Amino acid sequence: MAGGGAVVANDGVPAADHGGRLTLSVLTTCLVAASGGLIFGYDIGISGGVSQMEPFLERFFPHVLARMSAAKRDDYCLYDSQALTAFTSSLYVAGLVASLVASRVTKAVGRQRIMLMGGALFFAGGAITGAAVNIAMLIIGRMLLGFGVGFTNQATPVFLAEMAPTQWRGSLTAGFQFFLGVGVLTANLVNYATARISWGWRLSLGLAGAPAVIIFLGALFLTDTPSSLVMRGRTDDARVALVRVRGAKADVDAELKDIARAVEVARESEDGAFRRMATRREYRPHLVLAVAVPMFFQLTGVIVLSFFSPLVFRTVGFGSNAALMGAVILGATNLVALMLSALVIDRYGRKVLFMVGGVQMIVAQVAIAWIMGAQIGKGGEAPMARRYGVAVVVLTCIHAAGFGWSWGPLGWVVPGEIFPVDIRSAGQAMNVSIGLGLTFVQTQSFLPMLCAFKYGTFAYYAAWVAVMTVFIALFLPETNGVPLESMTTVWVKHWYWKRFVEPHVKSAEALT
């Protein structure tokens, strides 16, 4: 038996795929679970649009509105307000706190109940923000939304990875990002429709309860994952769940045996998963990628552009409605790219998509920086010609498309599949915590950075995309088509990580 929860047969042959088919049950289960991405996506799309609605600004942030009406202004700095960015970023502080405890709670109650909890919290947050009469209510509501995001983002990708058949794992796990894209597009459409209504911002914020109801009601009909059930001693229920999602022709007993063996490894070292991942040599690859993947995911720049795209489009000269329509086009582009990625992710593998998307994002970001520097200038006072403003929108869509078929889905797929079962919850919790923490930093700092760095902000993100593309090319092994219980084999074969994993595998096999 290999260490770290990966199962290897006594003769050293990796555990086999057990013939699970893409049954209607597993498809329905994964679609309902992936709809948890609606929660996160709706929030990403809604806050930037609401933040540029004049009735909203007049009620809560009148100083921003006064700056917009000034005769002489720096277009880069129109929305540079710590209070305004705190409206967006407060959610991610709460999400960070929730994700830190979600791992332990998930182990105790299972993935399905965590999704129920996340949906309920998000519904409450949406109701409070929609009814807000002061900034305090806005922040409290946003924090409840954050607790919901923290719990669902921790549980849903792992749920999908554990439920999906090996040969379909990439496409089904990418469903989380697909629904996230649907949530972003829906929010942008809602903002565009409500922008002409004086109380439209309330409707935009309050409708966050709609995706929360979808995930809550859907989760009521889900069964928990076999791995989670076995970890809680419910082996018979785990077998029933496997039969339901794999189909009658699958070798359910063999897969259940592999899951039980992997869980047994986890129980032998149940406590201190974070400490083991940080200190034990065989977990070094998992630790590095648990930090690197969410960090690079944020530094693509797409998240803050999704939040603040209406504000960026206002900066380059579009009116309020045109800026909101630009955000709709951006969301639709991202969604189409996500749909294309789902079709090819299990055919061409993870690394090819990372490389193609990386090059595309670098070119787009550099071009945006060049246009904004040449047209608006360093002072931000020069008006941008309409055709160049349209070019910025097109390049932003090209950048979003590159993200949509690379880091967008793979930023959730890869962390959901690389961790062995004994550190899987801890690894996913670390991934979500780092991601939400960096989202807070990014959302709180993007508008001040745009004000200070001007067009150089986009060159900054292009440089980071270049770094992460090289990192992925060198240090991420291809995980396409590898059963979760056999994931140790990809580290043993990797040119760099094998020096950390191989000695432990050999010593473990000697004991079997």
C-alpha positions in Angstrom: 0.0 0.0 0.0 1.4 3.4 -0.9 1.6 6.2 1.6 -0.5 9.3 1.6 -3.8 7.4 1.0 -3.2 6.3 -2.6 -3.9 2.6 -3.1 -1.4 0.4 -4.8 -1.8 -3.3 -5.2 0.6 -5.7 -3.5 2.6 -6.2 -6.7 3.0 -2.5 -7.0 0.5 -2.1 -9.8 -1.7 1.0 -9.4 -5.4 0.5 -8.5 -7.5 0.1 -11.6 -10.5 2.1 -12.8 -13.6 0.1 -11.8 -15.7 0.6 -14.9 -18.0 3.2 -13.6 -20.3 4.7 -16.3 -21.7 8.1 -16.7 -25.1 7.1 -15.3 -28.1 9.4 -15.1 -27.8 9.3 -11.3 -24.1 10.4 -11.2 -24.8 13.1 -13.8 -27.8 14.5 -11.8 -25.8 14.3 -8.6 -22.8 16.1 -10.0 -25.0 18.8 -11.7 -26.8 19.5 -8.5 -23.5 19.7 -6.5 -21.8 21.8 -9.1 -24.7 24.3 -8.9 -23.0 25.4 -5.7 -20.9 27.5 -8.0 -23.9 29.7 -8.7 -23.5 31.2 -5.2 -20.0 32.3 -5.8 -20.6 33.3 -9.4 -23.6 35.5 -8.6 -21.6 37.4 -6.0 -18.6 37.9 -8.3 -20.9 39.4 -10.9 -23.3 41.4 -8.8 -21.0 43.6 -6.6 -19.1 45.4 -9.4 -22.3 46.4 -11.2 -24.1 47.5 -8.1 -21.0 49.5 -7.1 -21.4 51.9 -10.1 -25.2 52.4 -9.8 -25.7 56.0 -8.9 -28.7 55.4 -6.4 -26.5 52.9 -4.5 -23.6 55.3 -4.4 -25.8 58.2 -3.4 -27.2 56.3 -0.5 -24.0 54.6 0.9 -20.9 56.2 -0.8 -21.8 59.9 -1.8 -18.1 60.9 -1.8 -17.5 58.6 -4.8 -20.4 60.2 -6.7 -19.0 63.7 -5.9 -15.6 62.6 -7.3 -17.3 61.4 -10.5 -18.9 64.8 -11.1 -15.7 66.8 -10.6 -14.7 68.9 -13.6 -11.0 67.7 -13.4 -10.5 64.1 -12.5 -8.2 61.2 -12.9 -10.2 58.4 -14.6 -8.0 55.7 -13.1 -9.0 56.9 -9.6 -12.8 57.4 -9.9 -13.7 54.5 -7.7 -10.7 54.5 -5.4 -12.5 54.2 -2.1 -11.6 51.8 0.7 -15.2 51.8 2.0 -16.5 50.9 -1.4 -14.0 48.1 -1.8 -14.8 46.9 1.7 -18.4 46.3 0.6 -17.1 43.8 -1.9 -14.1 42.3 0.0 -15.8 41.8 3.4 -17.4 38.7 2.1 -14.0 37.1 1.6 -12.8 37.7 5.1 -15.9 35.8 6.4 -15.3 33.1 3.7 -11.7 32.7 4.9 -12.8 32.1 8.5 -15.5 29.6 7.4 -13.1 27.7 5.2 -10.7 27.3 8.1 -13.3 25.4 10.1 -15.1 23.8 7.2 -12.5 20.9 6.9 -13.2 19.7 10.5 -17.0 20.2 10.1 -17.0 18.4 6.8 -15.3 15.4 8.3 -17.9 15.2 11.1 -21.1 15.8 9.1 -20.3 15.0 5.5 -20.1 17.0 2.2 -23.9 17.1 1.6 -24.8 18.8 4.9 -22.1 21.4 4.4 -23.7 22.3 1.1 -27.1 22.7 2.9 -25.5 24.9 5.5 -23.8 27.0 2.8 -27.1 27.5 0.9 -28.9 28.6 4.1 -26.3 31.1 5.1 -26.1 32.6 1.6 -29.9 33.0 1.5 -29.8 34.9 4.8 -27.0 37.1 3.6 -28.9 38.0 0.4 -32.0 39.0 2.3 -30.0 41.3 4.6 -28.0 43.1 1.9 -31.2 43.5 -0.2 -32.9 45.2 2.7 -29.9 47.2 3.9 -30.4 50.8 5.2 -26.8 51.5 6.2 -23.3 50.3 5.6 -23.3 48.1 8.7 -26.2 46.1 7.4 -24.4 45.8 4.0 -21.3 44.4 5.7 -23.2 42.0 8.0 -25.1 40.6 5.0 -21.9 40.3 3.0 -20.3 38.4 5.8 -23.1 35.9 6.0 -22.7 35.5 2.2 -19.0 34.9 2.9 -19.7 32.1 5.4 -21.9 30.4 2.8 -19.2 30.7 0.1 -16.5 29.4 2.5 -18.5 26.2 3.3 -19.7 25.4 -0.2 -16.4 26.1 -1.9 -14.7 23.7 0.5 -17.2 20.9 0.1 -18.4 21.0 -3.5 -15.2 20.4 -5.5 -14.2 17.5 -3.3 -17.8 16.1 -3.6 -17.6 16.2 -7.4 -14.1 14.6 -7.5 -15.2 11.8 -5.3 -18.5 11.1 -7.1 -17.3 11.3 -10.7 -16.1 8.3 -12.6 -12.4 8.5 -13.3 -12.7 9.0 -17.1 -15.3 11.8 -16.6 -13.8 13.5 -13.5 -12.3 16.5 -15.2 -15.5 17.4 -17.1 -17.8 16.9 -14.1 -15.6 18.7 -11.6 -15.3 21.6 -14.1 -19.1 21.8 -13.8 -18.5 23.8 -10.6 -16.7 26.5 -12.6 -19.4 26.3 -15.3 -22.1 27.1 -12.8 -19.9 29.8 -11.4 -19.8 31.3 -14.9 -23.6 31.0 -15.2 -23.9 32.9 -11.9 -21.6 35.7 -13.1 -23.6 36.1 -16.4 -26.9 36.0 -14.5 -25.7 38.7 -12.1 -24.6 40.9 -15.0 -27.9 40.5 -16.7 -29.7 41.3 -13.5 -27.6 44.4 -13.0 -28.3 45.6 -16.6 -32.0 45.1 -16.1 -32.2 46.8 -12.8 -29.8 49.7 -13.4 -32.7 52.0 -14.6 -34.7 51.5 -11.4 -34.0 53.7 -8.4 -34.2 50.7 -6.1 -32.7 48.3 -8.6 -29.6 47.8 -6.5 -31.9 46.2 -3.8 -33.3 43.8 -6.3 -29.8 42.9 -7.5 -28.5 42.2 -4.0 -31.6 40.5 -2.8 -31.8 38.0 -5.7 -28.7 36.4 -4.3 -31.2 34.3 -2.4 -32.3 32.6 -5.7 -29.1 30.5 -6.3 -29.0 29.8 -2.6 -32.5 28.2 -2.8 -31.3 26.1 -5.8 -28.3 24.6 -4.0 -30.2 24.1 -0.7 -33.2 22.3 -2.3 -30.9 20.3 -4.6 -28.7 19.2 -1.8 -31.7 17.8 0.1 -31.9 15.1 -2.6 -28.2 14.2 -2.8 -26.6 11.2 -1.2 -23.2 11.9 0.5 -20.0 10.6 -1.2 -18.9 7.0 -0.6 -15.6 8.2 0.8 -17.3 10.5 3.3 -19.7 7.7 4.3 -16.9 5.2 4.9 -15.0 7.7 7.0 -18.0 8.0 9.2 -18.5 4.3 9.6 -21.5 3.9 7.2 -20.0 1.3 4.9 -23.4 -0.2 3.9 -24.7 3.3 2.9 -21.4 3.8 1.0 -22.1 0.7 -1.1 -25.6 1.8 -1.8 -24.3 5.2 -2.9 -21.7 3.5 -5.2 -24.3 1.3 -6.9 -26.6 4.3 -7.4 -24.0 6.5 -9.1 -21.8 3.9 -10.9 -24.4 1.6 -12.4 -25.0 -2.2 -12.2 -22.1 -3.1 -14.4 -19.4 -1.4 -12.3 -17.2 -3.4 -10.0 -18.6 -1.7 -6.9 -17.2 -4.1 -4.4 -13.6 -3.6 -5.7 -14.0 0.2 -5.7 -15.5 0.1 -2.2 -12.6 -2.0 -1.0 -10.1 0.5 -2.4 -11.9 3.4 -0.8 -12.0 1.5 2.6 -8.2 0.8 2.4 -7.5 4.5 1.6 -9.8 5.6 4.4 -8.0 3.2 6.8 -4.7 4.9 6.0 -6.4 8.2 6.8 -7.7 6.9 10.2 -4.2 5.7 11.2 -3.1 9.3 11.0 -6.4 11.0 11.5 -5.2 13.9 13.6 -2.8 16.6 12.4 -3.5 16.6 8.7 -2.3 20.2 8.3 0.8 19.4 10.3 1.6 16.3 8.3 1.2 18.1 5.0 3.5 20.9 6.3 6.2 18.6 7.8 6.2 15.2 6.0 8.4 14.9 3.0 6.1 12.8 0.9 3.5 15.5 1.1 5.8 18.2 -0.2 4.2 18.2 -3.7 0.7 18.6 -2.3 1.8 21.4 0.0 3.4 23.4 -2.8 0.5 23.0 -5.1 -2.0 23.7 -2.3 -0.4 27.1 -2.0 0.6 27.7 -5.7 -2.7 26.9 -7.4 -5.0 29.2 -5.5 -2.3 32.0 -5.5 -1.8 31.8 -9.2 -5.6 31.5 -9.8 -6.1 34.9 -8.2 -3.1 36.5 -9.9 -4.5 35.8 -13.4 -6.4 39.1 -12.7 -9.7 37.6 -13.9 -11.4 37.6 -10.5 -10.9 41.3 -9.9 -11.8 42.1 -13.6 -15.0 40.1 -13.1 -15.8 42.0 -9.9 -14.9 45.4 -11.3 -15.4 45.1 -15.1 -18.2 47.7 -15.1 -15.9 50.1 -13.3 -13.0 49.4 -15.6 -15.3 49.9 -18.6 -16.4 53.2 -17.1 -12.8 54.2 -16.7 -12.2 53.7 -20.5 -15.1 56.0 -21.4 -18.3 53.9 -21.5 -21.5 55.2 -19.9 -23.2 53.3 -17.1 -25.5 51.1 -19.3 -22.8 50.5 -21.9 -20.4 49.4 -19.1 -23.0 47.0 -17.7 -23.6 45.6 -21.2 -19.8 45.1 -21.5 -19.9 43.1 -18.3 -22.7 40.9 -19.8 -20.6 40.3 -22.9 -17.6 39.4 -20.7 -19.6 37.0 -18.6 -21.0 35.3 -21.8 -17.6 34.9 -23.3 -16.3 33.3 -20.1 -19.3 30.9 -20.0 -18.8 29.8 -23.6 -15.1 29.2 -22.9 -16.0 27.1 -19.9 -18.4 25.0 -22.0 -15.6 24.4 -24.5 -13.2 23.4 -21.8 -15.7 20.8 -20.5 -15.6 19.1 -23.9 -11.8 18.8 -24.1 -10.5 18.7 -20.6 -10.6 14.9 -20.4 -9.5 14.5 -24.0 -6.3 16.6 -24.1 -5.5 16.7 -20.4 -4.9 19.5 -18.0 -1.4 20.9 -19.0 -2.3 21.6 -22.6 -5.2 23.8 -21.5 -3.0 25.6 -19.0 -0.4 26.4 -21.6 -2.8 27.6 -24.3 -4.8 29.7 -21.9 -1.7 31.2 -20.3 -0.3 32.5 -23.6 -3.7 33.9 -24.6 -4.0 35.8 -21.3 -0.5 37.2 -21.5 -1.0 38.7 -25.0 -4.4 40.2 -24.0 -3.1 41.8 -20.8 -0.1 43.3 -22.5 -2.3 44.7 -25.3 -4.7 46.3 -22.8 -1.8 47.9 -20.9 -0.5 49.3 -24.2 -3.8 50.8 -25.3 -4.7 52.3 -22.0 -1.2 53.8 -21.6 -1.2 55.3 -25.1 -4.8 56.6 -24.9 -5.6 57.6 -21.3 -2.0 58.4 -20.4 -0.4 58.5 -17.0 -2.6 61.3 -15.7 -5.9 59.6 -16.5 -7.3 62.8 -17.9 -7.1 62.2 -21.7 -10.4 60.9 -23.2 -10.2 57.5 -24.9 -11.4 57.3 -28.5 -14.4 55.0 -28.9 -12.7 52.5 -31.1 -9.9 52.0 -28.5 -12.5 51.5 -25.7 -14.2 48.8 -27.8 -10.7 47.2 -28.3 -10.2 47.1 -24.5 -13.6 45.3 -24.2 -12.6 42.8 -26.9 -9.2 42.2 -25.4 -10.8 41.7 -21.9 -13.1 39.1 -23.5 -10.1 37.3 -25.1 -8.4 37.3 -21.7 -11.6 36.0 -20.0 -11.8 33.2 -22.7 -8.2 32.2 -22.0 -9.0 31.9 -18.4 -12.3 30.2 -19.1 -10.7 27.1 -20.7 -7.6 27.0 -18.5 -7.3 28.3 -15.0 -11.1 28.8 -14.6 -12.1 25.1 -14.5 -8.6 23.7 -13.7 -8.2 25.9 -10.6 -10.9 23.8 -9.1 -10.3 20.5 -10.9 -6.7 20.0 -9.9 -7.0 20.7 -6.2 -10.0 18.4 -6.1 -8.0 15.4 -7.4 -4.4 15.7 -6.3 -4.8 15.2 -2.5 -4.7 11.7 -0.9 -7.8 10.9 1.2 -6.1 11.4 4.6 -5.3 15.1 3.8 -8.0 15.7 1.2 -10.3 17.8 3.4 -7.3 19.6 4.9 -5.8 20.2 1.4 -9.0 21.5 0.0 -9.5 23.7 3.0 -6.0 25.2 2.5 -6.8 25.7 -1.2 -10.1 27.5 -0.4 -8.6 29.5 2.5 -5.7 30.8 0.5 -8.0 31.6 -2.4 -10.5 33.5 -0.3 -7.7 35.3 1.6 -6.1 36.5 -1.7 -9.5 37.4 -3.1 -9.9 39.7 -0.1 -6.5 41.3 -0.7 -7.1 41.6 -4.5 -10.6 43.2 -4.1 -9.4 45.6 -1.5 -6.3 46.6 -3.4 -7.3 46.5 -7.1 -8.9 49.9 -7.3 -6.1 51.7 -5.3 -3.6 49.8 -7.5 -5.4 50.9 -10.7 -5.2 54.5 -9.3 -1.5 54.2 -8.4 -0.1 52.0 -11.2 -2.5 53.2 -14.0 -2.2 51.1 -17.1 0.8 49.2 -15.5 -1.7 47.3 -13.4 -2.5 45.1 -16.5 1.2 44.6 -17.3 1.6 43.4 -13.6 -1.0 40.7 -14.1 0.6 39.7 -17.5 3.9 39.1 -15.7 2.3 36.9 -13.1 0.6 34.8 -15.8 3.9 34.3 -17.5 5.4 33.1 -14.2 2.5 30.7 -13.5 2.6 29.2 -17.0 6.2 28.3 -16.6 5.6 26.9 -13.2 2.7 24.6 -14.5 4.9 23.4 -17.4 7.7 22.4 -15.0 6.0 21.2 -11.8 2.4 20.0 -12.4 2.2 16.3 -13.4 -0.6 15.3 -15.8 -3.5 13.9 -13.8 -5.9 13.2 -16.6 -7.5 9.7 -16.4 -5.7 8.7 -13.1 -8.0 7.2 -10.5 -8.0 9.2 -7.2 -6.8 6.1 -5.3 -3.8 5.8 -7.6 -2.8 9.5 -7.7 0.6 8.7 -6.0 1.8 7.2 -9.2 1.9 10.6 -11.0 4.2 12.0 -8.4 6.5 9.0 -8.5 6.9 9.5 -12.3 7.5 13.2 -12.1 11.0 14.5 -12.8 11.2 16.6 -9.7 8.6 15.4 -7.2 9.7 11.8 -7.3 12.6 12.5 -5.0 10.1 13.3 -2.3 7.5 10.6 -2.9 9.4 7.6 -4.3 11.3 6.6 -1.1 8.1 6.6 0.9 6.3 4.5 -1.7 9.0 1.9 -1.8 9.1 1.6 2.0 5.3 1.3 2.1 5.3 -1.4 -0.6 7.9 -3.4 1.4 5.5 -3.6 4.2 2.6 -5.0 2.2 
